[in-house]
């Protein structure tokens, strides 16, 4: 994270979202973000940088600085996923963020796959409640 200054990728994604909302038939109250691995980190960074943009977020085997979670904790529901045996992104990244978000009284869920390594996205995408949970959220 760059503090409050978005990096190039964040600016590009923000621009894409704005362009789609302006020129396409998009519901601005139902913009969702999901990413895995580095994209899981990016998902959480986007929540920090643009907390009023997203209706729900699903970071998969990612992480973020927990001391920044207060910025989006009350703004965006989050469902974290991680594999307990992840040898690329340590599982405590999601565990610690989940604990912090709970402390901040955020709407947060956490699913940890006990036998999954870094490929926790396979289990995530096979979770039947995932899409209904995502689509049940919208910005006020």
C-alpha positions in Angstrom: 0.0 0.0 0.0 1.1 3.5 -0.8 -0.8 5.2 2.0 -3.5 7.2 0.3 -1.9 7.4 -3.1 -3.2 4.8 -5.6 -0.6 3.0 -7.7 -0.9 2.6 -11.5 -2.9 -0.6 -11.4 -5.4 0.9 -8.9 -5.8 4.0 -11.0 -6.4 1.9 -14.2 -9.0 -0.2 -12.4 -10.8 2.8 -11.0 -10.8 4.4 -14.5 -12.2 1.2 -16.0 -15.0 1.1 -13.4 -15.9 4.7 -14.0 -15.9 4.2 -17.8 -18.1 1.1 -17.6 -20.5 2.9 -15.2 -20.7 5.9 -17.5 -21.0 4.2 -20.9 -22.6 0.9 -20.2 -25.7 -0.3 -18.4 -24.1 -0.9 -15.0 -25.7 -0.7 -11.6 -23.4 1.6 -9.7 -24.9 0.1 -6.5 -23.8 -3.4 -7.4 -20.1 -3.2 -8.2 -18.3 -6.2 -6.7 -14.6 -7.0 -6.5 -12.8 -10.4 -6.2 -9.2 -11.4 -6.7 -7.0 -14.3 -5.9 -3.4 -14.3 -4.6 -1.9 -11.0 -5.7 -5.4 -10.1 -6.8 -6.6 -10.8 -3.3 -4.1 -8.2 -2.1 -5.3 -5.9 -4.8 -8.9 -6.4 -3.8 -8.2 -5.3 -0.3 -6.1 -2.4 -1.5 -9.0 -1.2 -3.7 -11.3 -1.4 -0.7 -8.9 0.8 1.2 -8.5 3.3 -1.6 -12.1 3.4 -2.8 -14.3 2.2 0.1 -17.4 3.8 -1.3 -17.2 2.0 -4.7 -17.9 -1.6 -3.9 -21.0 -3.4 -2.7 -19.1 -6.6 -1.6 -15.6 -8.0 -1.8 -14.1 -11.5 -2.0 -10.3 -11.6 -1.4 -8.9 -15.1 -2.0 -5.6 -16.0 -0.4 -4.6 -12.4 -0.1 -3.9 -9.9 2.7 -3.6 -6.3 3.6 -2.3 -4.1 6.4 -4.7 -4.7 9.2 -4.2 -1.2 10.6 -5.9 0.1 7.5 -9.0 -2.1 7.8 -10.9 0.6 9.7 -11.2 2.6 6.4 -13.5 0.0 4.8 -14.7 -2.1 7.7 -18.1 -0.5 8.0 -18.4 0.2 4.3 -18.0 -3.0 2.4 -19.0 -6.6 3.3 -16.0 -9.0 2.9 -15.8 -12.7 2.6 -12.2 -13.9 3.0 -11.0 -17.3 1.7 -7.7 -19.0 2.3 -6.1 -22.4 2.3 -4.7 -23.6 5.7 -1.6 -25.1 4.0 -0.8 -22.1 1.8 2.9 -22.0 1.2 2.8 -18.8 -1.0 0.7 -16.4 1.1 0.7 -17.2 4.8 -2.8 -18.1 6.1 -2.4 -15.7 9.0 -2.8 -12.8 6.6 -6.5 -13.7 6.2 -6.9 -14.9 9.8 -5.5 -11.7 11.3 -7.6 -9.5 8.9 -10.7 -11.5 9.8 -10.0 -11.0 13.5 -9.5 -7.2 13.0 -12.6 -6.8 10.9 -14.6 -8.6 13.5 -13.2 -6.3 16.2 -14.3 -3.3 14.0 -17.8 -4.8 13.8 -17.6 -5.3 10.1 -19.8 -7.6 8.0 -17.2 -10.2 7.4 -17.0 -14.0 6.7 -14.0 -16.2 6.7 -13.7 -19.6 5.1 -10.5 -21.6 5.5 -10.0 -24.8 3.6 -8.0 -27.2 5.9 -6.4 -29.2 3.2 -5.9 -26.5 0.6 -2.5 -25.0 -0.3 -2.3 -21.8 -2.4 -5.1 -23.0 -4.7 -7.9 -22.0 -2.4 -9.8 -20.5 -5.3 -11.0 -24.0 -6.4 -12.8 -24.4 -3.1 -14.0 -20.8 -3.2 -15.6 -21.1 -6.6 -17.2 -24.4 -5.6 -18.9 -22.7 -2.5 -22.6 -22.7 -3.4 -23.4 -19.8 -1.1 -20.8 -17.5 -2.7 -22.7 -15.9 -5.6 -26.0 -15.6 -3.6 -24.0 -13.8 -0.8 -22.3 -11.5 -3.3 -25.5 -10.6 -5.1 -27.4 -10.0 -1.9 -25.3 -6.9 -1.3 -25.7 -3.4 -2.8 -24.5 0.0 -1.8 -27.1 2.2 -0.1 
